[in-house]
């Protein structure tokens, strides 16, 4: 286990959430989160926001609104 420390874990949290880290860096942050309540709290906030954004991006506008917007562009 390699503990990367709070500064590095927090700096790489966004990439960690999106699994954009190299395998060893991902493991280092995972190891740190397993033992740090402060960083785990930030991770949970980031995870919640990420999931909410993903859900919001899947919603579509009603067809009437879509047609009204397209008509206004003409």
N, CA, C and O of each residue as an XYZ file, in Angstrom:
296
protein
N       0.835     -1.179      0.000
C       0.000      0.000      0.000
C       0.882      1.245      0.000
O       1.844      1.344      0.761
N       0.535      2.187     -0.865
C       1.238      3.450     -0.935
C       0.243      4.560     -0.653
O      -0.732      4.721     -1.387
N       0.479      5.322      0.398
C      -0.419      6.430      0.724
C       0.120      7.678      0.045
O       1.205      8.157      0.375
N      -0.645      8.201     -0.905
C      -0.184      9.351     -1.677
C      -0.334     10.661     -0.925
O       0.233     11.671     -1.342
N      -1.083     10.675      0.172
C      -1.282     11.886      0.952
C      -2.495     12.673      0.490
O      -2.976     12.516     -0.632
N      -2.977     13.525      1.389
C      -4.193     14.299      1.128
C      -4.044     15.246     -0.058
O      -4.950     15.341     -0.886
N      -2.929     15.941     -0.152
C      -2.764     16.920     -1.231
C      -2.891     16.263     -2.602
O      -3.612     16.753     -3.471
N      -2.195     15.165     -2.784
C      -2.244     14.480     -4.077
C      -3.613     13.857     -4.308
O      -4.138     13.932     -5.420
N      -4.201     13.250     -3.293
C      -5.521     12.624     -3.446
C      -6.560     13.661     -3.849
O      -7.367     13.412     -4.744
N      -6.547     14.818     -3.200
C      -7.516     15.866     -3.523
C      -7.243     16.462     -4.904
O      -8.183     16.791     -5.628
N      -5.990     16.604     -5.272
C      -5.642     17.158     -6.581
C      -6.066     16.227     -7.714
O      -6.382     16.687     -8.812
N      -6.074     14.930     -7.453
C      -6.391     13.949     -8.491
C      -7.804     13.379     -8.359
O      -8.154     12.419     -9.045
N      -8.608     13.966     -7.485
C      -9.936     13.415     -7.213
C     -10.823     13.391     -8.460
O     -11.517     12.403     -8.703
N     -10.808     14.455     -9.242
C     -11.648     14.497    -10.444
C     -11.262     13.392    -11.424
O     -12.129     12.699    -11.955
N      -9.972     13.230    -11.660
C      -9.502     12.174    -12.556
C      -9.809     10.796    -11.974
O     -10.125      9.861    -12.709
N      -9.714     10.677    -10.660
C     -10.035      9.418     -9.986
C     -11.498      9.051    -10.215
O     -11.815      7.907    -10.540
N     -12.385     10.029    -10.042
C     -13.815      9.783    -10.215
C     -14.146      9.306    -11.627
O     -15.065      8.510    -11.819
N     -13.401      9.792    -12.603
C     -13.663      9.439    -13.997
C     -12.747      8.322    -14.489
O     -12.721      8.006    -15.679
N     -12.001      7.733    -13.569
C     -11.071      6.631    -13.887
C     -10.096      7.022    -15.004
O      -9.860      6.261    -15.942
N      -9.546      8.219    -14.875
C      -8.610      8.730    -15.862
C      -7.163      8.666    -15.390
O      -6.271      9.194    -16.054
N      -6.925      8.028    -14.254
C      -5.565      7.900    -13.717
C      -4.926      6.611    -14.209
O      -5.606      5.651    -14.571
N      -3.605      6.620    -14.209
C      -2.880      5.386    -14.483
C      -3.188      4.387    -13.370
O      -3.509      4.796    -12.255
N      -3.097      3.097    -13.647
C      -3.467      2.093    -12.636
C      -2.792      2.286    -11.278
O      -3.454      2.164    -10.248
N      -1.500      2.582    -11.252
C      -0.820      2.742     -9.961
C      -1.289      3.993     -9.234
O      -1.470      3.971     -8.016
N      -1.487      5.076     -9.964
C      -1.992      6.303     -9.341
C      -3.407      6.085     -8.804
O      -3.741      6.560     -7.718
N      -4.237      5.368     -9.564
C      -5.599      5.059     -9.115
C      -5.547      4.251     -7.811
O      -6.307      4.513     -6.879
N      -4.654      3.282     -7.761
C      -4.525      2.461     -6.554
C      -4.021      3.285     -5.380
O      -4.482      3.102     -4.254
N      -3.083      4.187     -5.627
C      -2.562      5.043     -4.563
C      -3.676      5.897     -3.953
O      -3.777      6.013     -2.731
N      -4.509      6.493     -4.808
C      -5.613      7.309     -4.302
C      -6.626      6.423     -3.575
O      -7.134      6.800     -2.520
N      -6.918      5.255     -4.132
C      -7.840      4.314     -3.467
C      -7.338      3.941     -2.084
O      -8.109      3.914     -1.125
N      -6.056      3.656     -1.980
C      -5.469      3.301     -0.688
C      -5.610      4.451      0.296
O      -5.929      4.241      1.466
N      -5.374      5.659     -0.179
C      -5.489      6.822      0.699
C      -6.929      7.005      1.164
O      -7.180      7.227      2.349
N      -7.873      6.911      0.232
C      -9.282      7.091      0.583
C      -9.752      6.055      1.607
O     -10.640      6.333      2.412
N      -9.167      4.887      1.574
C      -9.553      3.831      2.511
C      -9.197      4.177      3.955
O      -9.729      3.581      4.892
N      -8.289      5.149      4.129
C      -7.798      5.459      5.472
C      -7.933      6.919      5.880
O      -7.451      7.304      6.945
N      -8.583      7.742      5.052
C      -8.662      9.166      5.355
C     -10.119      9.621      5.289
O     -10.702      9.700      4.208
N     -10.699      9.916      6.438
C     -12.099     10.335      6.489
C     -12.336     11.649      5.748
O     -13.356     11.801      5.076
N     -11.410     12.596      5.863
C     -11.574     13.898      5.204
C     -11.639     13.740      3.685
O     -12.533     14.287      3.038
N     -10.706     13.005      3.128
C     -10.679     12.811      1.674
C     -11.842     11.936      1.215
O     -12.377     12.135      0.124
N     -12.230     10.979      2.036
C     -13.378     10.136      1.702
C     -14.638     10.989      1.612
O     -15.468     10.773      0.730
N     -14.787     11.947      2.510
C     -15.931     12.858      2.463
C     -15.944     13.661      1.173
O     -16.992     13.814      0.546
N     -14.791     14.171      0.776
C     -14.711     14.926     -0.478
C     -15.005     14.025     -1.669
O     -15.646     14.441     -2.634
N     -14.530     12.788     -1.591
C     -14.806     11.822     -2.659
C     -16.306     11.577     -2.785
O     -16.827     11.521     -3.899
N     -16.996     11.433     -1.681
C     -18.439     11.192     -1.724
C     -19.197     12.387     -2.299
O     -20.164     12.207     -3.039
N     -18.770     13.595     -1.968
C     -19.380     14.791     -2.549
C     -19.148     14.802     -4.053
O     -20.081     15.028     -4.824
N     -17.924     14.561     -4.469
C     -17.595     14.535     -5.897
C     -18.361     13.450     -6.631
O     -18.845     13.673     -7.741
N     -18.475     12.285     -6.026
C     -19.201     11.179     -6.632
C     -20.678     11.520     -6.782
O     -21.276     11.244     -7.822
N     -21.261     12.111     -5.763
C     -22.673     12.504     -5.813
C     -22.907     13.514     -6.934
O     -23.858     13.377     -7.704
N     -22.049     14.522     -7.028
C     -22.188     15.525     -8.088
C     -22.025     14.901     -9.476
O     -22.768     15.231    -10.401
N     -21.066     14.013     -9.613
C     -20.832     13.349    -10.897
C     -22.051     12.540    -11.315
O     -22.479     12.607    -12.467
N     -22.609     11.779    -10.386
C     -23.788     10.968    -10.702
C     -24.994     11.830    -11.049
O     -25.752     11.499    -11.961
N     -25.177     12.933    -10.329
C     -26.281     13.845    -10.624
C     -26.123     14.455    -12.021
O     -27.097     14.567    -12.765
N     -24.905     14.844    -12.369
C     -24.651     15.425    -13.690
C     -24.888     14.390    -14.790
O     -25.469     14.710    -15.827
N     -24.448     13.172    -14.574
C     -24.671     12.128    -15.566
C     -26.159     11.892    -15.778
O     -26.610     11.723    -16.911
N     -26.916     11.881    -14.696
C     -28.359     11.678    -14.798
C     -29.013     12.855    -15.525
O     -29.876     12.653    -16.379
N     -28.611     14.072    -15.194
C     -29.185     15.255    -15.822
C     -28.891     15.292    -17.320
O     -29.717     15.752    -18.108
N     -27.742     14.819    -17.701
C     -27.360     14.846    -19.118
C     -28.106     13.802    -19.936
O     -28.065     13.851    -21.166
N     -28.775     12.875    -19.302
C     -29.537     11.851    -20.015
C     -30.971     12.293    -20.284
O     -31.662     11.673    -21.092
N     -31.424     13.338    -19.631
C     -32.783     13.813    -19.825
C     -32.894     14.514    -21.173
O     -31.944     15.140    -21.644
N     -34.058     14.399    -21.780
C     -34.287     15.070    -23.054
C     -35.443     16.051    -22.914
O     -36.328     15.886    -22.074
N     -35.412     17.050    -23.739
C     -36.476     18.055    -23.729
C     -37.733     17.460    -24.354
O     -37.647     16.585    -25.216
N     -38.900     17.933    -23.921
C     -40.145     17.487    -24.562
C     -40.126     17.840    -26.051
O     -39.525     18.838    -26.447
N     -40.773     17.035    -26.858
C     -40.767     17.234    -28.305
C     -41.307     18.607    -28.700
O     -40.804     19.224    -29.639
N     -42.341     19.096    -27.982
C     -42.902     20.412    -28.311
C     -41.861     21.512    -28.125
O     -41.768     22.429    -28.941
N     -41.082     21.419    -27.054
C     -40.035     22.409    -26.801
C     -38.960     22.321    -27.870
O     -38.493     23.342    -28.374
N     -38.574     21.119    -28.211
C     -37.567     20.923    -29.258
C     -38.021     21.559    -30.565
O     -37.249     22.262    -31.218
N     -39.264     21.316    -30.945
C     -39.796     21.870    -32.194
C     -39.849     23.404    -32.135
O     -39.536     24.072    -33.120
N     -40.240     23.955    -30.992
C     -40.315     25.410    -30.840
C     -38.923     26.035    -30.980
O     -38.771     27.081    -31.610
N     -37.925     25.404    -30.402
C     -36.563     25.925    -30.490
C     -36.064     25.838    -31.930
O     -35.479     26.791    -32.446
N     -36.292     24.711    -32.571
C     -35.858     24.558    -33.964
C     -36.555     25.564    -34.877
O     -35.938     26.113    -35.791
N     -37.845     25.804    -34.625
C     -38.593     26.772    -35.435
C     -38.055     28.182    -35.240
O     -38.010     28.969    -36.185
N     -37.648     28.501    -34.017
C     -37.126     29.853    -33.746
C     -35.753     30.067    -34.392
O     -35.340     31.209    -34.592
N     -35.060     29.007    -34.711
C     -33.745     29.126    -35.341
C     -33.846     29.414    -36.832
O     -32.906     29.930    -37.437
N     -34.971     29.082    -37.411
C     -35.148     29.302    -38.864
C     -35.281     30.727    -39.230
O     -35.433     31.050    -40.408
